[in-house]
Amino acid sequence: MHPTMRKIWALMALAAGPAAAQGGAAQFAILPFENGGSYGQDKEVFEALEVGVPAMLARALDRHPGTSAVPQERVAEALRAQGQTPARRVDAATAAEVGKAVGARWAVTGTFADFYGKFRVNARLVDTRNGQILAVVSNNDPKLQDRAQLGAIVEAVADKLAAAAGLPDRPTSGAIPPVPTDAITLFSRGLLHEAKGDRPGAAALYRRAIDAFPGFDEARAGLERVGR
């Protein structure tokens, strides 16, 4: 897996944005996603999206009525406590243990793949009470598989996760537009550069993400962390 789980833990800790969980009973723990085989972009982009995709899923679920996502740094700490090694994949049983450790009702693991612009996200919803996989959801609509729709793809997968968990639909009135793909990519690369200690590079990427989407609170939080 690229990057290693250790680096993904560091990235997850950085990815916790200002929309932290508010203590609601229905919470999701979003674990790292795996690159399932992607082609057509720079290697760094795919490396960054391993944490960028779950960070965006957490963002979408935080904005869903009646639920929230556990802050990513707490998930990272719980993963370390489970003794995860760099080469080990997170199975459903481990995901459930991580979810229980952070007080989540559900845990989410998954993969993504970008095949020259055709982007697929597959997410597994795990019941933290028994380790059972309740559902596997994806952007299986052929009309929602273009890389340019990445923000909408993530939101659609988040909505399916919420529905599989038995939560109410997200209201359509007053909804803000999805984050543009270029902003997501820049934000994800900012997380990657920040984890590598490249604060100036991360700051530049966060600024570009904000320029691409001024309402990107998570990118603003990243910029605050690394200094303007």
C-alpha positions as a Markdown table, in Angstrom:
| # | Residue | x | y | z |
|---|---|---|---|---|
| 1 | Met | 0.0 | 0.0 | 0.0 |
| 2 | His | 1.3 | 3.5 | -0.9 |
| 3 | Pro | 1.8 | 5.4 | 1.3 |
| 4 | Thr | 2.3 | 3.1 | 4.3 |
| 5 | Met | -0.3 | 2.9 | 7.0 |
| 6 | Arg | 2.1 | 4.9 | 9.3 |
| 7 | Lys | 2.0 | 7.8 | 6.9 |
| 8 | Ile | -1.7 | 7.5 | 6.5 |
| 9 | Trp | -2.2 | 7.7 | 10.2 |
| 10 | Ala | -0.2 | 11.0 | 10.2 |
| 11 | Leu | -2.3 | 12.3 | 7.3 |
| 12 | Met | -5.6 | 11.3 | 9.0 |
| 13 | Ala | -4.6 | 13.3 | 12.1 |
| 14 | Leu | -4.0 | 16.3 | 9.9 |
| 15 | Ala | -7.2 | 15.9 | 8.0 |
| 16 | Ala | -9.4 | 16.6 | 11.0 |
| 17 | Gly | -11.2 | 19.8 | 10.0 |
| 18 | Pro | -13.3 | 22.3 | 12.0 |
| 19 | Ala | -16.5 | 20.3 | 11.4 |
| 20 | Ala | -15.7 | 17.9 | 14.2 |
| 21 | Ala | -18.2 | 15.5 | 15.6 |
| 22 | Gln | -20.7 | 17.1 | 17.9 |
| 23 | Gly | -21.3 | 14.2 | 20.2 |
| 24 | Gly | -24.4 | 12.9 | 18.5 |
| 25 | Ala | -25.4 | 9.3 | 19.1 |
| 26 | Ala | -25.1 | 8.3 | 15.4 |
| 27 | Gln | -21.4 | 8.6 | 14.5 |
| 28 | Phe | -19.1 | 7.2 | 11.8 |
| 29 | Ala | -15.4 | 6.4 | 12.1 |
| 30 | Ile | -13.9 | 6.8 | 8.6 |
| 31 | Leu | -10.7 | 4.7 | 8.2 |
| 32 | Pro | -8.0 | 5.0 | 5.5 |
| 33 | Phe | -9.0 | 4.1 | 2.0 |
| 34 | Glu | -6.8 | 2.1 | -0.3 |
| 35 | Asn | -5.8 | 2.9 | -3.8 |
| 36 | Gly | -7.3 | -0.1 | -5.6 |
| 37 | Gly | -5.3 | 0.5 | -8.8 |
| 38 | Ser | -5.3 | 4.0 | -10.4 |
| 39 | Tyr | -3.8 | 5.3 | -13.6 |
| 40 | Gly | -3.6 | 8.6 | -15.4 |
| 41 | Gln | -2.4 | 11.1 | -12.8 |
| 42 | Asp | 0.8 | 11.8 | -10.9 |
| 43 | Lys | 1.6 | 9.2 | -8.2 |
| 44 | Glu | 1.5 | 11.9 | -5.5 |
| 45 | Val | -2.1 | 12.6 | -6.3 |
| 46 | Phe | -3.2 | 9.0 | -5.7 |
| 47 | Glu | -1.0 | 8.9 | -2.6 |
| 48 | Ala | -2.8 | 12.0 | -1.2 |
| 49 | Leu | -6.2 | 10.7 | -2.1 |
| 50 | Glu | -5.8 | 7.7 | 0.2 |
| 51 | Val | -6.5 | 10.2 | 3.0 |
| 52 | Gly | -8.2 | 12.9 | 1.0 |
| 53 | Val | -11.2 | 10.6 | 0.0 |
| 54 | Pro | -11.9 | 9.6 | 3.7 |
| 55 | Ala | -11.5 | 13.2 | 4.8 |
| 56 | Met | -14.1 | 14.3 | 2.3 |
| 57 | Leu | -16.4 | 11.5 | 3.3 |
| 58 | Ala | -16.1 | 12.6 | 6.9 |
| 59 | Arg | -16.9 | 16.2 | 5.7 |
| 60 | Ala | -20.0 | 15.0 | 3.9 |
| 61 | Leu | -21.2 | 13.0 | 6.9 |
| 62 | Asp | -20.6 | 15.8 | 9.3 |
| 63 | Arg | -23.0 | 17.9 | 7.2 |
| 64 | His | -25.7 | 15.1 | 7.2 |
| 65 | Pro | -28.6 | 15.6 | 9.6 |
| 66 | Gly | -28.5 | 13.5 | 12.7 |
| 67 | Thr | -25.0 | 12.2 | 12.4 |
| 68 | Ser | -21.3 | 13.1 | 12.4 |
| 69 | Ala | -17.9 | 11.7 | 11.8 |
| 70 | Val | -15.4 | 11.1 | 14.5 |
| 71 | Pro | -12.4 | 13.4 | 14.2 |
| 72 | Gln | -9.7 | 11.8 | 12.1 |
| 73 | Glu | -6.9 | 12.2 | 14.7 |
| 74 | Arg | -8.9 | 10.0 | 17.1 |
| 75 | Val | -9.4 | 7.3 | 14.5 |
| 76 | Ala | -5.6 | 7.4 | 13.8 |
| 77 | Glu | -4.8 | 7.0 | 17.5 |
| 78 | Ala | -7.2 | 4.0 | 17.7 |
| 79 | Leu | -5.6 | 2.4 | 14.7 |
| 80 | Arg | -2.2 | 2.7 | 16.3 |
| 81 | Ala | -3.6 | 1.1 | 19.5 |
| 82 | Gln | -4.8 | -1.9 | 17.4 |
| 83 | Gly | -1.1 | -2.5 | 16.5 |
| 84 | Gln | -1.6 | -2.0 | 12.8 |
| 85 | Thr | 1.5 | -2.6 | 10.7 |
| 86 | Pro | 2.4 | -0.8 | 7.4 |
| 87 | Ala | 1.5 | -3.8 | 5.2 |
| 88 | Arg | -1.7 | -4.9 | 7.0 |
| 89 | Arg | -5.1 | -4.1 | 5.6 |
| 90 | Val | -7.9 | -3.1 | 7.9 |
| 91 | Asp | -10.4 | -5.9 | 8.0 |
| 92 | Ala | -14.0 | -5.6 | 9.2 |
| 93 | Ala | -13.2 | -7.0 | 12.7 |
| 94 | Thr | -10.4 | -4.5 | 13.2 |
| 95 | Ala | -12.5 | -1.7 | 11.8 |
| 96 | Ala | -15.2 | -2.5 | 14.3 |
| 97 | Glu | -12.7 | -2.5 | 17.2 |
| 98 | Val | -11.4 | 0.9 | 16.0 |
| 99 | Gly | -15.0 | 2.2 | 15.8 |
| 100 | Lys | -15.9 | 1.0 | 19.3 |
| 101 | Ala | -12.7 | 2.5 | 20.7 |
| 102 | Val | -13.7 | 6.0 | 19.4 |
| 103 | Gly | -17.4 | 5.6 | 20.4 |
| 104 | Ala | -18.6 | 5.3 | 16.8 |
| 105 | Arg | -21.8 | 3.3 | 15.9 |
| 106 | Trp | -20.4 | 2.5 | 12.5 |
| 107 | Ala | -17.0 | 2.2 | 10.9 |
| 108 | Val | -16.2 | 2.7 | 7.2 |
| 109 | Thr | -13.4 | 1.3 | 5.2 |
| 110 | Gly | -13.0 | 1.2 | 1.4 |
| 111 | Thr | -11.0 | 1.6 | -1.8 |
| 112 | Phe | -10.9 | 4.0 | -4.7 |
| 113 | Ala | -9.7 | 3.6 | -8.2 |
| 114 | Asp | -9.1 | 6.2 | -10.9 |
| 115 | Phe | -8.7 | 4.6 | -14.3 |
| 116 | Tyr | -7.8 | 7.5 | -16.6 |
| 117 | Gly | -10.6 | 9.7 | -15.4 |
| 118 | Lys | -13.2 | 7.0 | -14.5 |
| 119 | Phe | -13.4 | 7.3 | -10.8 |
| 120 | Arg | -14.9 | 4.7 | -8.5 |
| 121 | Val | -15.3 | 4.7 | -4.7 |
| 122 | Asn | -16.3 | 1.6 | -2.9 |
| 123 | Ala | -17.1 | 1.9 | 0.8 |
| 124 | Arg | -17.9 | -0.8 | 3.4 |
| 125 | Leu | -20.2 | 0.0 | 6.3 |
| 126 | Val | -19.3 | -2.0 | 9.4 |
| 127 | Asp | -21.4 | -2.5 | 12.4 |
| 128 | Thr | -19.1 | -1.8 | 15.4 |
| 129 | Arg | -21.2 | -4.0 | 17.7 |
| 130 | Asn | -20.5 | -7.3 | 15.9 |
| 131 | Gly | -18.0 | -6.6 | 13.1 |
| 132 | Gln | -20.5 | -7.4 | 10.4 |
| 133 | Ile | -20.4 | -5.6 | 7.0 |
| 134 | Leu | -23.9 | -4.2 | 6.7 |
| 135 | Ala | -23.5 | -2.8 | 3.2 |
| 136 | Val | -21.1 | -2.1 | 0.4 |
| 137 | Val | -21.9 | 1.1 | -1.5 |
| 138 | Ser | -20.4 | 2.7 | -4.5 |
| 139 | Asn | -21.0 | 5.3 | -7.2 |
| 140 | Asn | -22.3 | 2.6 | -9.5 |
| 141 | Asp | -24.3 | 5.1 | -11.6 |
| 142 | Pro | -22.5 | 5.3 | -15.0 |
| 143 | Lys | -23.4 | 9.0 | -15.1 |
| 144 | Leu | -21.5 | 9.6 | -11.8 |
| 145 | Gln | -18.1 | 8.2 | -12.5 |
| 146 | Asp | -16.2 | 11.1 | -14.1 |
| 147 | Arg | -13.2 | 12.3 | -12.1 |
| 148 | Ala | -14.5 | 15.8 | -12.6 |
| 149 | Gln | -17.5 | 14.8 | -10.4 |
| 150 | Leu | -15.4 | 13.7 | -7.5 |
| 151 | Gly | -17.1 | 16.0 | -5.0 |
| 152 | Ala | -20.5 | 14.8 | -6.0 |
| 153 | Ile | -19.3 | 11.2 | -6.0 |
| 154 | Val | -18.1 | 11.4 | -2.4 |
| 155 | Glu | -21.4 | 13.1 | -1.4 |
| 156 | Ala | -23.4 | 10.3 | -3.1 |
| 157 | Val | -21.4 | 7.6 | -1.3 |
| 158 | Ala | -21.9 | 9.4 | 2.0 |
| 159 | Asp | -25.6 | 9.6 | 1.4 |
| 160 | Lys | -25.7 | 5.8 | 0.6 |
| 161 | Leu | -23.8 | 5.1 | 3.8 |
| 162 | Ala | -26.2 | 7.2 | 5.8 |
| 163 | Ala | -29.2 | 5.4 | 4.2 |
| 164 | Ala | -27.6 | 2.0 | 4.8 |
| 165 | Ala | -27.3 | 3.0 | 8.5 |
| 166 | Gly | -31.0 | 3.8 | 8.6 |
| 167 | Leu | -30.5 | 7.6 | 8.9 |
| 168 | Pro | -32.8 | 10.2 | 7.3 |
| 169 | Asp | -32.2 | 11.6 | 3.9 |
| 170 | Arg | -30.2 | 14.8 | 3.5 |
| 171 | Pro | -32.4 | 17.8 | 2.7 |
| 172 | Thr | -31.9 | 19.1 | -0.8 |
| 173 | Ser | -33.0 | 22.7 | 0.0 |
| 174 | Gly | -30.1 | 25.0 | 0.9 |
| 175 | Ala | -27.4 | 22.5 | 0.0 |
| 176 | Ile | -24.1 | 23.9 | -0.9 |
| 177 | Pro | -22.4 | 22.8 | -4.2 |
| 178 | Pro | -20.0 | 19.9 | -4.1 |
| 179 | Val | -16.3 | 20.7 | -3.6 |
| 180 | Pro | -14.7 | 20.9 | -7.1 |
| 181 | Thr | -12.3 | 18.1 | -8.0 |
| 182 | Asp | -9.3 | 20.4 | -8.3 |
| 183 | Ala | -9.9 | 21.7 | -4.8 |
| 184 | Ile | -10.1 | 18.2 | -3.4 |
| 185 | Thr | -6.9 | 17.2 | -5.1 |
| 186 | Leu | -5.1 | 20.3 | -3.9 |
| 187 | Phe | -6.4 | 19.9 | -0.3 |
| 188 | Ser | -5.3 | 16.2 | -0.3 |
| 189 | Arg | -1.8 | 17.1 | -1.6 |
| 190 | Gly | -1.7 | 19.8 | 1.1 |
| 191 | Leu | -2.2 | 17.1 | 3.7 |
| 192 | Leu | 0.5 | 15.0 | 2.1 |
| 193 | His | 3.0 | 17.9 | 2.1 |
| 194 | Glu | 2.1 | 18.8 | 5.6 |
| 195 | Ala | 2.8 | 15.3 | 6.8 |
| 196 | Lys | 6.2 | 15.3 | 5.2 |
| 197 | Gly | 7.1 | 18.5 | 7.0 |
| 198 | Asp | 6.9 | 20.8 | 4.0 |
| 199 | Arg | 4.9 | 23.5 | 5.6 |
| 200 | Pro | 5.4 | 26.2 | 2.8 |
| 201 | Gly | 4.4 | 23.7 | 0.2 |
| 202 | Ala | 1.4 | 22.6 | 2.2 |
| 203 | Ala | 0.4 | 26.3 | 2.7 |
| 204 | Ala | 0.6 | 27.0 | -1.0 |
| 205 | Leu | -1.6 | 24.0 | -1.8 |
| 206 | Tyr | -4.2 | 24.9 | 0.9 |
| 207 | Arg | -4.3 | 28.5 | -0.5 |
| 208 | Arg | -4.9 | 27.1 | -4.0 |
| 209 | Ala | -7.7 | 24.8 | -2.7 |
| 210 | Ile | -9.4 | 27.8 | -1.0 |
| 211 | Asp | -9.0 | 29.8 | -4.3 |
| 212 | Ala | -10.7 | 27.0 | -6.1 |
| 213 | Phe | -13.5 | 26.7 | -3.4 |
| 214 | Pro | -13.7 | 29.6 | -1.0 |
| 215 | Gly | -16.0 | 27.7 | 1.3 |
| 216 | Phe | -13.5 | 25.0 | 1.9 |
| 217 | Asp | -13.3 | 25.1 | 5.7 |
| 218 | Glu | -11.0 | 22.1 | 6.0 |
| 219 | Ala | -8.4 | 23.7 | 3.7 |
| 220 | Arg | -8.6 | 26.9 | 5.8 |
| 221 | Ala | -8.0 | 24.8 | 8.9 |
| 222 | Gly | -5.0 | 23.3 | 7.2 |
| 223 | Leu | -3.7 | 26.7 | 6.3 |
| 224 | Glu | -4.0 | 27.8 | 9.9 |
| 225 | Arg | -2.0 | 24.8 | 11.1 |
| 226 | Val | 0.9 | 25.4 | 8.8 |
| 227 | Gly | 0.9 | 29.2 | 9.1 |
| 228 | Arg | 0.0 | 31.7 | 6.4 |
